[in-house]
């Protein structure tokens, strides 16, 4: 978290109080961990909030969600099982893909949240067609105004039951996983083979929060993300093949002064550094 003070358990006895410009929490099998970067350097270890020497359960360490309390003026709905032709105004008229929603003429700054039902979504799918275009990714239209009077797309949230369910607004990211895949040909190998034709940049969210999404099999999963909540990034490989001298393709996730809560980075690979996360702008 930005500018949050934690008591960091060092390798030696005792705790060191630090303020991190970028603070990424992650959970291993047996411990809560962190990666922190600030003006004085970076490091990793285990942590608990200052004043509490005991490691707390992961969910208790940080309960912050960037846009908690927002009052949506307009929500757009997406469901992979929806027929074409919807306007996104409700689950029964959901768009079929995220591209269809973002490209719609009716999409404007009144839309503050996109809700995505559980299912698998290809990053190249537009109007019901799998285009096989690796250059197609999702770029947030951004926000307008100054905090707290901000309009625009604040959150893309997954994990909803969606159309046909008794309660389509029921949300459980484990029961209804929302998966975005960049494996356009379905031919990736466990050793990161055949990634040259995968989606190059899956999400460029900026200040739009990604909440409850699984992002997999892309070359860059998240470029300059700032708010990730309960997301999983897995099996992404930031291969620079065909991207000569493009420094973006050195890590599958690039975060800029980010808040990352309850998220996991699993089995990813960077071209030269930042196999999990590359913080910038700190």
Secondary structure by P-SEA (a helix, b strand, c coil): cccccccccccccbbbbbbbcbbbbbbcccccccccccccccbbbbbccccccccccccccccccccccccccbbbbbbccccccccccccccccccaaaaaacccccccccbbbbcbbbbbcccccccccccccbbbbbcccccccccccccccccccccccccccccccccccbbbbbbccccccccccccccccccccccccccccccbbbbccccccccccccccbbbbcccccccccccccccccccbbbcccccccccccbbbbccccccbbbccc
